[in-house]
Amino acid sequence: MMRWGKHSFLSAIILLLSLQQTTYSQSTFDTCSAEGNAVRGDAQMLNRKKNREGFPTDAQINRSISFAKLLAAGESPSGFREGDGAEITAYVADVKIGAIETVNCKAKDPWHRDTHIELTLDPNDVNNATKLIVVEVTPRFRQAMKERGVDWSQQALRDRFLGRWVTVRGWVFYDAMHADESAGSGNSRIWRGSAWELHPVTDIKVTTRPTSVETVVPSAVQKQPQAQQPSQSPSNAVSSQCQGITAKGTRCSRMTKDPSGFCWQHQR
């Protein structure tokens, strides 16, 4: 029988624990390493997490994670952790190019910079920063999707998803660099609801508006039941302005009778 020495046993335990750790990106993309050109060790580790590679499998998706849970979570949440796979459904409030950052070796061209997609649970909250969650498409996944025949360029993402309901899949990431710019931080300069993100995004698809949306309701506020409204057939439904957002960032001017609130173009 094989005898285990004290040091051999400890080494085996360390190896087992290391295999259970989340593996972050190690490769170089277009001359930019996974650490980018950051100098500090903490920034290098943060960049490695942002530049993570690999698509989460269905088994890696933490189904307890929702938009509302990410929005309400603090730095040490219960029920999920950084590095989990997740899938959330929300409305796209904005799509914009990311900053020039060390994570992408301070690249200036759009192809090699992140795309920020701002999500909300209510189209009426597109201008309410405290209700927004940011998910990010990285240059590495932009290239990966190109190799699959899918255009994830900055303009294509904006044209395809702005003003639409989407289901987004990706890796959960806590962006500590923006924690003091998130709701609840006490800072006056707030531009997001939470430091929690899906970053990188690995899949995004247009979907329909959920019939019910999970929200975070303060305990002091009691929700009153609403009387059920009689349904209308398309023939006698009242027309309303489309809720879709055009590529120029303005609301669509078309009128629609569709129950979704979107015209034929923005139902895609």
LINBEL-V15227 format. One record per residue. RES is the residue in three letters. PHI is phi in degrees with one decimal (NA if undefined). OMEGA is omega as a letter, one per 20 degrees, with the letter a starting at -180 (NA if undefined). BURIAL is # if it has 24 or more other C-alpha atoms within 12 Angstrom, else .. Layout:
RES_PHI_OMEGA_BURIAL / RES_PHI_OMEGA_BURIAL
This chain:
MET_NA_a_. / MET_-74.4_r_. / ARG_-99.3_r_. / TRP_-98.1_r_. / GLY_-76.1_a_. / LYS_-59.0_a_. / HIS_-71.4_r_. / SER_-65.3_r_. / PHE_-64.5_r_. / LEU_-64.8_r_. / SER_-64.2_r_. / ALA_-65.1_r_. / ILE_-63.3_r_. / ILE_-61.5_r_. / LEU_-63.6_r_. / LEU_-62.2_r_. / LEU_-66.1_a_. / SER_-67.1_r_. / LEU_-70.2_a_. / GLN_-85.7_a_. / GLN_-72.7_r_. / THR_-67.1_r_. / THR_-92.4_a_. / TYR_-102.1_a_# / SER_-57.2_r_# / GLN_-123.6_a_. / SER_-85.0_r_. / THR_-104.4_a_. / PHE_-121.3_a_# / ASP_48.0_r_. / THR_73.5_r_. / CYS_-103.6_a_# / SER_-73.7_r_# / ALA_-63.2_r_# / GLU_-84.1_a_# / GLY_65.6_r_# / ASN_-114.1_r_# / ALA_-66.4_a_. / VAL_-100.8_a_. / ARG_-72.1_a_. / GLY_-63.4_a_. / ASP_-67.7_r_. / ALA_-69.7_r_. / GLN_-64.1_r_# / MET_-66.6_r_# / LEU_-60.7_a_# / ASN_-67.1_r_# / ARG_-63.8_r_# / LYS_-67.1_r_# / LYS_-63.6_a_# / ASN_-91.8_a_# / ARG_-55.1_r_# / GLU_-117.3_r_# / GLY_99.0_r_# / PHE_-93.8_r_# / PRO_-66.5_r_# / THR_-81.7_r_. / ASP_-57.5_a_. / ALA_-68.8_a_. / GLN_-90.1_a_. / ILE_-82.1_r_# / ASN_-83.6_a_# / ARG_-72.6_r_. / SER_-81.4_a_. / ILE_-82.0_r_# / SER_-134.6_r_# / PHE_-56.3_a_# / ALA_-61.2_a_# / LYS_-69.1_r_# / LEU_-65.0_a_# / LEU_-64.8_a_# / ALA_-89.2_a_# / ALA_-71.9_r_# / GLY_-90.4_a_# / GLU_-67.2_a_# / SER_-121.0_a_. / PRO_-78.9_r_. / SER_-109.0_r_. / GLY_96.9_r_. / PHE_-157.7_r_# / ARG_-148.3_r_# / GLU_-59.9_a_# / GLY_101.4_r_# / ASP_-69.3_r_# / GLY_-82.0_a_# / ALA_-149.7_r_# / GLU_-142.9_a_# / ILE_-130.9_r_# / THR_-116.4_a_# / ALA_-161.9_a_# / TYR_-100.9_a_# / VAL_-82.9_a_# / ALA_-83.8_a_# / ASP_-163.3_r_# / VAL_-134.1_a_# / LYS_-144.8_r_# / ILE_-73.6_r_# / GLY_-77.7_a_# / ALA_-74.0_r_. / ILE_-81.4_a_. / GLU_-130.1_r_# / THR_-66.0_a_# / VAL_-59.3_r_# / ASN_-111.8_r_# / CYS_56.6_r_# / LYS_57.8_r_. / ALA_-64.6_a_# / LYS_-107.0_a_. / ASP_-79.2_a_. / PRO_-56.9_a_# / TRP_-62.9_a_# / HIS_-103.9_r_# / ARG_-121.4_r_# / ASP_-67.3_r_# / THR_-110.2_r_# / HIS_-91.6_r_# / ILE_-114.7_a_# / GLU_-93.7_a_# / LEU_-115.7_r_# / THR_-145.6_r_# / LEU_-90.6_a_# / ASP_-136.5_r_# / PRO_-55.2_r_# / ASN_-75.3_a_. / ASP_-103.7_a_. / VAL_-61.7_r_# / ASN_-103.7_r_. / ASN_-101.9_a_. / ALA_-59.3_a_# / THR_-71.0_a_# / LYS_-107.7_a_# / LEU_-104.9_r_# / ILE_-118.3_a_# / VAL_-100.6_r_# / VAL_-120.4_a_# / GLU_-131.8_r_# / VAL_-93.8_a_# / THR_-98.3_r_# / PRO_-56.9_a_# / ARG_-64.1_r_# / PHE_-78.0_r_# / ARG_-60.5_r_# / GLN_-69.7_r_# / ALA_-60.9_r_. / MET_-71.2_r_. / LYS_-60.2_r_. / GLU_-68.0_r_. / ARG_-96.1_r_. / GLY_84.7_a_. / VAL_-114.5_a_. / ASP_-88.1_r_. / TRP_-112.9_r_# / SER_-66.2_a_# / GLN_-53.7_a_# / GLN_-68.3_a_. / ALA_-64.8_r_. / LEU_-64.3_r_# / ARG_-67.2_a_# / ASP_-63.3_a_# / ARG_-81.5_a_# / PHE_-117.1_a_# / LEU_-60.4_r_# / GLY_76.2_r_# / ARG_-126.4_r_# / TRP_-81.8_a_# / VAL_-137.0_r_# / THR_-111.0_a_# / VAL_-113.6_r_# / ARG_-119.2_r_# / GLY_177.4_a_# / TRP_-102.2_a_# / VAL_-72.1_a_# / PHE_-142.5_r_# / TYR_-102.9_a_# / ASP_-90.1_a_# / ALA_-61.5_a_# / MET_-64.7_a_. / HIS_-114.7_a_# / ALA_-61.9_a_# / ASP_-81.4_r_. / GLU_-111.4_a_# / SER_-104.0_r_# / ALA_-57.0_r_# / GLY_90.9_a_# / SER_-79.8_a_. / GLY_86.5_r_. / ASN_-78.2_r_. / SER_-81.1_a_. / ARG_-100.8_a_. / ILE_-106.4_r_. / TRP_-131.2_r_# / ARG_-155.8_a_# / GLY_-84.8_a_# / SER_-156.7_r_# / ALA_-82.9_r_# / TRP_-78.3_a_# / GLU_-138.3_q_# / LEU_-103.4_a_# / HIS_-157.3_j_# / PRO_-87.0_r_# / VAL_-76.6_r_# / THR_-113.4_r_# / ASP_-161.9_r_# / ILE_-150.0_a_# / LYS_-135.8_r_# / VAL_-70.2_r_# / THR_-137.8_r_# / THR_-95.5_r_. / ARG_-63.5_a_# / PRO_-61.3_r_. / THR_-70.3_r_. / SER_-141.1_a_. / VAL_-123.4_r_. / GLU_-72.0_r_. / THR_-129.0_r_. / VAL_-100.5_a_. / VAL_-110.5_r_. / PRO_-55.7_a_. / SER_-62.4_a_. / ALA_-78.1_a_. / VAL_-98.4_r_. / GLN_-101.1_r_. / LYS_-84.7_r_. / GLN_-86.8_r_. / PRO_-65.2_r_. / GLN_-99.9_r_. / ALA_-67.7_a_. / GLN_-71.2_a_. / GLN_-90.0_r_. / PRO_-64.1_a_. / SER_-73.2_r_. / GLN_-114.7_r_. / SER_-79.8_a_. / PRO_-54.5_a_. / SER_-71.6_a_. / ASN_-112.6_r_. / ALA_-67.7_r_. / VAL_-84.7_r_. / SER_-72.1_r_. / SER_-142.8_a_. / GLN_-70.0_r_. / CYS_-55.9_r_# / GLN_-85.2_a_# / GLY_-66.3_r_# / ILE_-112.1_a_# / THR_-77.6_r_# / ALA_-63.7_r_. / LYS_-84.1_r_. / GLY_89.0_r_. / THR_-103.4_a_. / ARG_-73.3_r_. / CYS_-60.5_a_# / SER_-91.1_a_. / ARG_-69.3_r_. / MET_-100.1_a_. / THR_-144.5_r_# / LYS_-107.4_a_. / ASP_-66.1_a_# / PRO_-57.8_a_# / SER_-70.5_a_# / GLY_88.0_a_# / PHE_-117.9_r_# / CYS_-76.1_a_# / TRP_-59.3_a_. / GLN_-70.8_a_. / HIS_-89.1_r_# / GLN_-88.6_a_# / ARG_-64.1_NA_.
